[in-house]
Amino acid sequence: MRRVIAGMLGAALIGVWALLPRDQPSAVSVRPLDITRPAVIFLGGSEGGYLNANPLYRKLRSQHTGIAELAYFSFEGGPQHLREVEINAIADQIASFESNPECLAIVGVSKGAELALLLASHFDLSVATVAVVPSNVVWQSPQVSLLPRSSWALEGQAVPFLRYDMVSIRAIRAALDYNNALALHEAAIAASADGSAEIPVEDISQQVLLQAATRDQIWPSVAMSRQVVRRANANGRAGVFTLKVYDHDHYLLSNRNAVDDLAAFLRRQLSDCKVGD
């Protein structure tokens, strides 16, 4: 019996060890698809790797706009988990790609939209930002762990984050099907005690387009986008953010109107780029 119990304890400890976060490399990867100027950097979502928004890419190429995809986790040689990913390293990589902010815009989708707003809040990298189905808060890392961790780090320190209730039916449903995660996010927002996890969007001075979806099944992008605008307006940033809402689900880049609006916004914001500089 002692051997059986010892074996069970050993298996449990191994299971706990497997759930603890590991150190991961701090690196990002940029894949230029078209190096002409002006250019747009694309940040993908929680699937990791590159975004691959081909219909939008074709439209931007027709506008003579360069395209690059940035992977910040889940790529060869880089971090494999979306856990305390260092946004300074991402900012450095973007700055090395284009030194003139007037010739660069950043587009983030879903988790990448959360990142895009964080970047715009802390760095002067681009002339404009587009946040597609964004969040107004920083979320807990989706990596399964006994110790909740932030998705992002800034200068080596974890960014304050909103926690999930991982011991709930909502969490189980989301784990089984990420397209059923809306209730998990809504419950976390309702339970939040303060605004410490909110992104400081009042520090953004560039133009930002927020695109939200009324039938978002993953998180409440409309409510969170409206909170971005409310916070910005309350802190003297009225006119910085433009919010467009679409009758669509979380995968908004399959909506033609959203793609057209995004491309038109980028064309206007990048019009001052001096290609010959």
C-alpha positions in Angstrom: 0.0 0.0 0.0 2.9 2.4 0.9 4.3 1.8 -2.6 0.9 2.5 -4.2 0.5 5.7 -2.2 4.1 6.7 -3.0 3.4 6.1 -6.6 0.3 8.2 -6.6 2.0 11.0 -4.8 4.9 10.9 -7.3 2.5 11.0 -10.2 0.7 13.9 -8.7 3.9 15.8 -8.2 4.9 15.1 -11.8 1.5 16.5 -12.8 1.9 19.6 -10.8 5.4 20.1 -12.2 4.0 19.8 -15.7 1.5 22.6 -14.9 4.1 25.0 -13.6 5.2 27.8 -16.0 8.7 27.4 -17.5 11.1 30.1 -18.6 10.8 30.7 -22.3 13.0 32.5 -24.8 12.4 36.2 -25.3 12.2 36.8 -29.0 9.9 37.8 -31.8 10.0 37.2 -35.5 9.0 39.4 -38.4 8.1 38.0 -41.8 8.1 40.7 -44.5 5.7 39.9 -47.2 6.2 43.2 -49.1 8.9 45.6 -48.0 7.6 48.7 -49.8 6.7 51.8 -47.9 4.5 52.8 -46.2 4.0 49.5 -44.4 1.7 47.8 -41.9 2.8 45.4 -39.2 0.2 42.7 -38.4 -0.1 41.0 -34.9 -2.1 37.8 -34.8 -4.2 36.4 -31.9 -4.0 33.6 -29.4 -3.3 31.0 -32.0 0.2 32.3 -32.2 2.5 32.5 -35.2 1.6 34.7 -38.1 -1.8 36.2 -38.9 -2.2 35.4 -42.6 -5.0 37.8 -43.4 -4.8 37.2 -47.1 -8.0 39.1 -48.4 -6.8 42.2 -46.5 -3.3 41.8 -47.6 -4.4 41.8 -51.3 -6.4 45.0 -50.7 -3.4 46.7 -49.1 -1.1 45.7 -51.9 -3.5 47.3 -54.3 -3.0 50.5 -52.3 0.8 50.1 -52.6 1.1 49.4 -48.9 3.9 47.1 -47.6 3.0 44.3 -45.3 4.8 42.4 -42.6 3.6 39.8 -40.1 5.0 39.7 -36.5 4.9 36.5 -34.5 5.4 37.0 -30.7 4.9 33.4 -29.6 4.4 29.9 -31.0 7.1 30.1 -33.7 10.3 28.2 -34.2 13.0 29.5 -31.8 10.7 31.8 -29.9 8.4 31.7 -26.9 6.0 28.8 -27.2 3.4 30.1 -24.7 1.5 33.4 -24.4 2.9 34.0 -21.0 4.6 37.2 -19.8 5.7 37.9 -23.4 8.0 41.0 -23.2 6.5 43.8 -25.1 9.8 45.8 -25.1 11.3 43.1 -27.3 8.3 43.4 -29.7 8.6 47.2 -29.7 12.4 47.0 -30.5 11.7 44.6 -33.4 9.0 46.9 -34.8 11.3 50.0 -34.5 14.1 48.1 -36.3 11.7 47.4 -39.2 10.8 51.1 -39.8 12.4 54.1 -38.2 9.8 56.6 -39.4 6.5 56.3 -37.5 4.7 58.2 -40.2 5.4 55.3 -42.6 4.2 52.5 -40.3 0.8 51.4 -38.9 0.1 48.5 -36.6 -2.9 46.2 -36.9 -3.7 43.7 -34.1 -6.4 41.1 -34.1 -8.0 39.7 -31.0 -5.2 39.0 -28.6 -3.0 41.0 -31.0 -5.4 43.9 -30.6 -4.8 43.8 -26.9 -1.1 43.9 -27.6 -1.5 46.7 -30.2 -3.2 48.9 -27.7 -0.5 48.2 -25.1 2.2 49.1 -27.6 0.5 52.3 -28.5 0.1 53.2 -24.8 3.8 52.8 -24.1 5.8 53.4 -27.3 5.8 55.8 -30.3 6.2 53.3 -33.0 3.5 54.1 -35.6 1.3 56.8 -37.0 -1.9 54.8 -36.4 -3.2 51.6 -34.8 -6.1 49.3 -35.7 -7.5 47.1 -33.0 -9.8 44.4 -34.4 -12.1 42.8 -31.8 -10.0 44.3 -29.0 -9.8 44.1 -25.3 -9.6 47.1 -23.0 -7.8 45.0 -20.3 -4.8 42.8 -20.1 -5.8 39.2 -19.6 -4.3 36.3 -17.7 -2.1 34.0 -19.7 -4.2 31.2 -21.3 -1.4 28.7 -20.5 -2.7 26.2 -18.0 -0.8 26.8 -14.7 -1.3 26.5 -11.0 0.2 30.0 -10.7 -1.8 32.6 -12.8 0.5 34.7 -14.9 0.0 37.8 -17.0 0.0 37.5 -20.8 2.5 40.4 -21.0 5.6 41.8 -19.4 6.9 45.4 -19.6 10.6 46.0 -18.8 10.8 42.6 -17.2 7.8 43.1 -14.9 4.5 41.4 -15.3 1.7 43.7 -16.5 -1.3 43.7 -14.2 -4.0 41.4 -15.5 -7.6 40.2 -15.2 -7.9 36.7 -13.9 -10.1 33.9 -15.2 -12.2 31.8 -12.8 -10.5 28.6 -13.9 -12.6 26.4 -11.5 -15.9 26.9 -13.2 -18.2 25.4 -15.8 -17.5 28.5 -18.0 -13.7 27.6 -17.9 -14.4 24.0 -18.8 -16.6 25.0 -21.7 -14.0 27.4 -23.0 -11.2 24.8 -22.6 -13.3 22.4 -24.7 -14.1 25.0 -27.3 -12.5 28.4 -27.4 -15.3 29.6 -29.5 -17.5 29.3 -26.4 -15.4 31.6 -24.1 -17.7 34.6 -24.0 -19.2 33.7 -20.6 -15.7 33.2 -19.1 -14.6 36.6 -20.1 -17.8 38.4 -19.1 -17.7 36.8 -15.6 -14.1 37.9 -15.1 -15.0 41.5 -16.1 -18.0 41.5 -13.7 -15.9 40.2 -10.9 -13.0 42.7 -11.3 -12.6 44.9 -8.3 -10.7 47.7 -9.8 -9.3 49.1 -13.0 -5.7 48.0 -12.5 -5.8 45.6 -15.5 -7.1 48.3 -17.9 -4.8 49.4 -20.7 -3.8 53.1 -20.2 -5.3 54.1 -23.5 -5.3 57.8 -22.4 -1.5 57.7 -23.1 -2.2 57.1 -26.8 -1.9 60.2 -29.0 -2.1 58.6 -32.5 -5.3 57.8 -34.3 -6.8 54.4 -33.4 -9.6 52.5 -35.2 -11.5 50.0 -33.0 -13.5 47.4 -34.8 -15.9 45.3 -32.7 -18.4 42.5 -33.4 -21.9 42.3 -32.0 -21.9 38.5 -32.2 -18.5 38.0 -30.7 -18.5 34.6 -29.2 -15.1 34.7 -27.6 -15.1 38.0 -25.6 -17.3 41.1 -25.5 -15.4 43.2 -28.0 -18.2 45.8 -28.3 -18.5 46.4 -24.6 -14.7 46.5 -24.2 -14.2 48.8 -27.1 -16.8 51.2 -25.7 -14.9 51.2 -22.4 -11.7 52.1 -24.3 -13.5 55.1 -25.7 -15.0 56.1 -22.4 -11.6 56.0 -20.6 -9.9 57.9 -23.4 -12.7 60.6 -23.4 -12.6 60.9 -19.7 -8.9 61.7 -19.8 -8.8 64.3 -22.5 -8.3 62.0 -25.5 -11.6 62.7 -27.3 -11.2 62.2 -31.0 -8.3 59.8 -30.8 -10.4 56.7 -31.1 -12.9 55.8 -33.9 -15.2 52.8 -33.1 -17.0 50.8 -35.8 -19.3 48.0 -34.8 -20.3 45.2 -37.2 -23.0 42.5 -37.1 -20.5 39.7 -37.2 -18.7 37.2 -35.0 -15.2 37.3 -33.6 -13.6 36.5 -37.0 -14.2 40.0 -38.2 -11.6 40.0 -41.0 -13.9 37.8 -43.0 -16.4 40.7 -43.1 -16.0 42.7 -46.3 -17.2 46.0 -44.8 -14.7 45.6 -41.9 -11.9 45.0 -44.3 -12.9 47.9 -46.5 -13.1 50.3 -43.5 -9.8 49.1 -42.2 -8.0 49.6 -45.5 -9.5 53.0 -46.0 -8.4 54.1 -42.5 -4.9 52.9 -43.2 -4.8 54.7 -46.5 -5.7 58.0 -44.9 -3.4 57.6 -41.9 -0.3 56.7 -44.0 -0.8 59.4 -46.6 1.9 61.6 -45.1 4.6 59.0 -45.5 7.4 60.4 -47.6 8.6 57.3 -49.5 11.8 59.0 -50.7 13.0 59.9 -47.2 
